[in-house]
Amino acid sequence: MLAFTLVAAVTAATTGALTFREARTGVLQQSQDAVIQQLRTQVGRLAPDVAFPPGQGELGRLAADVARADPSGSWRVLVTYGDLSATSVQGDPFQELTPALRGSVESSMATVFQRVAVGDRTALVVGMSVTFDKAPATGVYASGIHVFLTVPQTTERAYVDALVTAAERAAVPALTLAVLLALLAARGVLRPVRALRRATRSIAEGHLDTRLAVDGSDELADLSHTFNETAAALEKSVAELRGMEARARRFAADVSHELRTPLAAMSAVTDVLDEDAAGLDPDTATAVRLISEETVKLARLVDDLMEISRFDAGAAVAHLDEIDLAESLRRTLDARAWTGLVGADLPAPGALRGLVDPRRLDVVVANLVGNALRHGARPVTLRLYEAGEPGGARVAVIEVLDSGPGIPDDVLPYVFERFYKSDAARTRTEGSGLGLAITAENVRVHGGTVRAANRPEGGAVFTVRLPLPADEPPREDQW
């Protein structure tokens, strides 16, 4: 719109300026030619009656006679001969006559003219020499008499002012019409573009059934048609993917559910066999212990699959309770006999309380510490402290640090993915492959974040940040 209006304004101004210049030149040229022609005619008629050499009286009569050629009485005439001069108006200083014009007349027998501004008035000054025929063969010679005429440009200036007014009156409607046309053109282009923007935003928000109305056969209509085809293809693909994902989740949940009953029976049998393994021969005892270990792993995998299925189905709900976070972490270490294996850097009892789900927090800490003990190296340290966030929010930070080789940089972005293995040749792990994925989901349920990184001094560090209640004032003894 701005560019169109600017171009229209420049075009209107340029056209008006060029038109004005040509019209002004035409008006002034016509007036100038008429004055010069009339002056020549009058001088040519009166010059033969002038006595030569002329006296002061002759010059005065010639000036008066030439001035009477203009019916409006606006001509003022100056006639000079040598040091003598006379004007048509007695005492007229003839200020409009410039030295340059006087010199041109004295040095040439051509008629010259000049426009001169005096104050706020403009006048046309014409100068010419009076010549006499000497002989047909030799042409003319100057008589020494010079006639100067000044004519006010009042009429011409009125014409020019009228041209300016007309140009302004024509330019404003033209510019207004151009703006209206620009508005119509912009509306015709921007309306489908705005509709396309709204439709794109709607699809980005998940409304894949959004479609555009296709009107016309121009490029925008083709774009709308292409958008509809793309949206339809996207909706179909997403529907297929969602269906496949739903079936996969249902399959995993059904399999996990169906396995729980036979696994419970197998666990009962392996418990009995473990009790009698001491009385069996060595080979049979080894086989019994192997079956028992694998049954425990399978039961853990089924439990993890059931848990991750609840997250996928959106059925996982955090049952929040305000607890002492440091005490909860100590109980997690005590319940798994990790107190002597893991260093605890925790606040004093009651110093840091948070609104969390105790069971899920236990799963988070147990998975991270167990992962550090299995894949890292001692010493393993568990830390808890309070930190601030931009905007004044408070968070509880839980860090699990180990002294192992760390996590390869190409593995870091995928450590929380399900069943991810950094070594493609490794087909067996001690865990289910879902521990860190379950950890991330439990942290997300609390509205927090979890991140894995490598420490500069060596080893890996897992950092969990859980939001704290905003209405609880910070304690002075926190560190």
Backbone hydrogen bonds, N-H to C=O, Kabsch-Sander energy under -0.5 kcal/mol:
donor,donor_aa,acceptor,acceptor_aa,energy
5,T,1,M,-2.9
6,L,2,L,-2.6
7,V,3,A,-2.7
8,A,4,F,-2.6
9,A,5,T,-2.7
10,V,6,L,-2.7
11,T,7,V,-2.7
12,A,8,A,-2.8
13,A,9,A,-2.8
14,T,10,V,-2.9
15,T,11,T,-2.8
16,G,12,A,-2.6
17,A,13,A,-2.7
18,L,14,T,-2.8
19,T,15,T,-2.6
20,F,16,G,-2.8
21,R,17,A,-2.6
22,E,18,L,-2.4
23,A,19,T,-2.7
24,R,20,F,-3.0
25,T,21,R,-2.6
26,G,22,E,-2.3
27,V,23,A,-2.5
28,L,24,R,-2.7
29,Q,25,T,-2.7
30,Q,26,G,-2.4
31,S,27,V,-2.3
32,Q,28,L,-2.8
33,D,29,Q,-2.8
34,A,30,Q,-2.1
35,V,31,S,-2.4
36,I,32,Q,-2.6
37,Q,33,D,-2.5
38,Q,34,A,-2.3
39,L,35,V,-2.6
40,R,36,I,-2.7
41,T,37,Q,-2.2
42,Q,38,Q,-2.3
43,V,39,L,-2.9
44,G,40,R,-2.8
45,R,41,T,-1.6
46,L,42,Q,-2.0
47,A,43,V,-2.8
49,D,46,L,-1.4
50,V,47,A,-1.8
59,L,55,G,-2.2
60,G,56,Q,-2.1
61,R,57,G,-2.7
62,L,58,E,-2.4
63,A,59,L,-2.3
64,A,60,G,-2.4
65,D,61,R,-2.7
66,V,62,L,-2.5
67,A,63,A,-2.1
68,R,64,A,-1.7
69,A,66,V,-1.5
70,D,67,A,-1.5
73,G,70,D,-1.4
76,R,150,T,-1.6
78,L,148,F,-2.9
79,V,86,A,-3.0
80,T,146,H,-2.6
81,Y,84,L,-2.7
82,G,144,G,-0.6
84,L,81,Y,-2.4
86,A,79,V,-2.2
88,S,77,V,-2.3
90,Q,88,S,-0.5
92,D,89,V,-2.0
97,L,94,F,-1.3
102,R,98,T,-2.3
103,G,99,P,-2.6
104,S,100,A,-2.0
105,V,101,L,-2.1
106,E,102,R,-2.3
107,S,103,G,-1.7
108,S,104,S,-0.8
112,V,127,G,-2.4
114,Q,125,V,-2.2
116,V,114,Q,-0.5
116,V,123,A,-2.8
118,V,116,V,-0.5
118,V,121,R,-2.6
119,G,117,A,-0.5
121,R,118,V,-2.0
123,A,116,V,-2.9
124,L,151,V,-3.0
125,V,114,Q,-3.2
125,V,123,A,-0.6
126,V,124,L,-0.5
126,V,149,L,-3.0
127,G,112,V,-2.9
128,M,147,V,-2.2
130,V,145,I,-2.9
131,T,129,S,-0.5
132,F,141,Y,-2.4
134,K,139,G,-1.9
135,A,139,G,-1.3
139,G,135,A,-1.5
141,Y,132,F,-2.0
143,S,130,V,-2.4
145,I,130,V,-0.5
146,H,80,T,-2.6
147,V,128,M,-2.7
148,F,78,L,-3.3
149,L,126,V,-3.0
150,T,76,R,-2.4
151,V,124,L,-2.6
153,Q,122,T,-2.9
157,R,153,Q,-2.7
158,A,154,T,-2.0
159,Y,155,T,-2.2
160,V,156,E,-2.6
161,D,157,R,-2.9
162,A,158,A,-2.2
163,L,159,Y,-2.1
164,V,160,V,-2.4
165,T,161,D,-2.5
166,A,162,A,-2.5
167,A,163,L,-2.7
168,E,164,V,-2.6
169,R,165,T,-2.6
170,A,166,A,-1.9
171,A,167,A,-2.5
172,V,168,E,-2.2
174,A,170,A,-1.7
175,L,171,A,-3.0
176,T,172,V,-2.7
177,L,173,P,-2.9
178,A,174,A,-2.3
179,V,175,L,-2.5
180,L,176,T,-2.4
181,L,177,L,-2.5
182,A,178,A,-2.5
183,L,179,V,-2.7
184,L,180,L,-2.4
185,A,181,L,-2.8
186,A,182,A,-3.3
187,R,183,L,-2.6
188,G,184,L,-2.3
189,V,185,A,-1.5
190,L,186,A,-3.7
191,R,187,R,-2.1
193,V,189,V,-1.2
194,R,190,L,-3.3
195,A,191,R,-2.1
196,L,192,P,-2.4
197,R,193,V,-2.3
198,R,194,R,-2.7
199,A,195,A,-2.4
200,T,196,L,-2.6
201,R,197,R,-2.5
202,S,198,R,-2.3
203,I,199,A,-2.3
204,A,200,T,-2.4
205,E,201,R,-1.5
206,G,203,I,-1.8
207,H,202,S,-2.3
208,L,206,G,-1.6
210,T,207,H,-1.4
215,D,213,A,-0.7
222,D,218,D,-2.1
223,L,219,E,-2.4
224,S,220,L,-2.4
225,H,221,A,-2.5
226,T,222,D,-2.6
227,F,223,L,-2.6
228,N,224,S,-2.3
229,E,225,H,-2.2
230,T,226,T,-2.6
231,A,227,F,-2.9
232,A,228,N,-2.5
233,A,229,E,-2.4
234,L,230,T,-2.7
235,E,231,A,-2.8
236,K,232,A,-2.3
237,S,233,A,-2.5
238,V,234,L,-3.0
239,A,235,E,-2.3
240,E,236,K,-2.2
241,L,237,S,-2.7
242,R,238,V,-3.0
243,G,239,A,-2.4
244,M,240,E,-2.7
245,E,241,L,-2.8
246,A,242,R,-2.9
247,R,243,G,-2.5
248,A,244,M,-2.5
249,R,245,E,-2.7
250,R,246,A,-2.7
251,F,247,R,-2.6
252,A,248,A,-2.6
253,A,249,R,-2.7
254,D,250,R,-2.9
255,V,251,F,-3.0
256,S,252,A,-2.6
257,H,253,A,-2.5
258,E,254,D,-2.9
259,L,255,V,-2.1
260,R,256,S,-1.0
260,R,257,H,-0.6
261,T,257,H,-0.7
263,L,259,L,-2.3
264,A,260,R,-2.1
265,A,261,T,-1.9
266,M,262,P,-2.7
267,S,263,L,-2.8
268,A,264,A,-2.0
269,V,265,A,-2.3
270,T,266,M,-2.9
271,D,267,S,-2.0
272,V,268,A,-1.7
273,L,269,V,-2.6
274,D,270,T,-2.6
275,E,271,D,-1.6
276,D,272,V,-1.4
277,A,273,L,-0.7
277,A,274,D,-0.6
279,G,276,D,-1.2
280,L,277,A,-1.1
285,A,281,D,-2.7
286,T,282,P,-2.4
287,A,283,D,-2.1
288,V,284,T,-2.4
289,R,285,A,-2.4
290,L,286,T,-2.2
291,I,287,A,-2.4
292,S,288,V,-2.3
293,E,289,R,-2.5
294,E,290,L,-2.5
295,T,291,I,-2.2
296,V,292,S,-2.0
297,K,293,E,-2.2
298,L,294,E,-2.5
299,A,295,T,-2.5
300,R,296,V,-2.3
301,L,297,K,-2.6
302,V,298,L,-2.5
303,D,299,A,-2.3
304,D,300,R,-2.5
305,L,301,L,-2.5
306,M,302,V,-2.4
307,E,303,D,-2.2
308,I,304,D,-2.8
309,S,305,L,-2.0
310,R,306,M,-1.5
311,F,307,E,-1.6
312,D,308,I,-2.3
313,A,309,S,-2.1
314,G,311,F,-1.1
315,A,310,R,-2.3
316,A,310,R,-0.9
317,V,315,A,-0.5
319,H,317,V,-0.5
320,L,318,A,-1.0
321,D,356,V,-2.7
323,I,321,D,-0.7
323,I,354,G,-2.4
325,L,323,I,-0.8
325,L,352,L,-1.7
326,A,352,L,-0.7
328,S,324,D,-2.1
329,L,325,L,-2.2
330,R,326,A,-2.0
331,R,327,E,-2.2
332,T,328,S,-1.7
333,L,329,L,-1.8
334,D,330,R,-2.6
335,A,331,R,-2.8
336,R,332,T,-0.9
337,A,334,D,-1.4
338,W,333,L,-2.9
339,T,333,L,-0.6
341,L,338,W,-0.8
342,V,338,W,-2.2
343,G,380,V,-3.1
345,D,343,G,-0.6
345,D,382,L,-3.4
346,L,344,A,-0.7
351,A,348,A,-2.2
354,G,323,I,-2.1
356,V,321,D,-2.2
356,V,354,G,-0.9
361,L,357,D,-2.7
362,D,358,P,-2.1
363,V,359,R,-1.9
364,V,360,R,-2.4
365,V,361,L,-2.4
366,A,362,D,-2.6
367,N,363,V,-2.5
368,L,364,V,-2.1
369,V,365,V,-2.7
370,G,366,A,-2.6
371,N,367,N,-2.2
372,A,368,L,-2.1
373,L,369,V,-2.4
374,R,370,G,-2.1
375,H,371,N,-2.7
376,G,372,A,-1.7
380,V,341,L,-0.7
381,T,401,L,-2.7
382,L,343,G,-3.5
383,R,381,T,-0.5
383,R,399,E,-2.9
384,L,345,D,-1.8
385,Y,397,V,-1.9
387,A,395,V,-2.6
389,E,393,A,-2.8
392,G,389,E,-1.9
395,V,387,A,-2.5
396,A,466,L,-3.3
397,V,385,Y,-3.4
397,V,395,V,-0.5
398,I,396,A,-0.5
398,I,464,V,-2.9
399,E,383,R,-1.8
400,V,462,F,-2.2
401,L,381,T,-2.8
401,L,399,E,-0.5
402,D,460,A,-2.1
403,S,377,A,-2.9
411,V,408,P,-1.6
412,L,408,P,-1.5
414,Y,411,V,-2.3
415,V,411,V,-0.5
415,V,412,L,-1.0
417,E,414,Y,-2.0
419,F,433,G,-2.7
420,Y,417,E,-1.1
424,A,422,S,-0.6
426,R,423,D,-1.4
427,T,425,A,-0.7
438,I,434,L,-2.7
439,T,435,G,-2.1
440,A,436,L,-2.4
441,E,437,A,-2.0
442,N,438,I,-2.4
443,V,439,T,-2.3
444,R,440,A,-2.2
445,V,441,E,-2.1
446,H,442,N,-1.0
447,G,444,R,-1.7
448,G,443,V,-2.3
449,T,465,R,-1.8
451,R,463,T,-2.2
453,A,461,V,-1.9
455,R,459,G,-2.9
458,G,455,R,-1.5
461,V,453,A,-2.7
462,F,400,V,-2.2
463,T,451,R,-2.9
463,T,461,V,-0.5
464,V,398,I,-3.1
465,R,449,T,-2.7
466,L,396,A,-2.7
466,L,464,V,-0.5
468,L,394,R,-2.5
472,E,469,P,-0.8
478,Q,475,R,-1.1
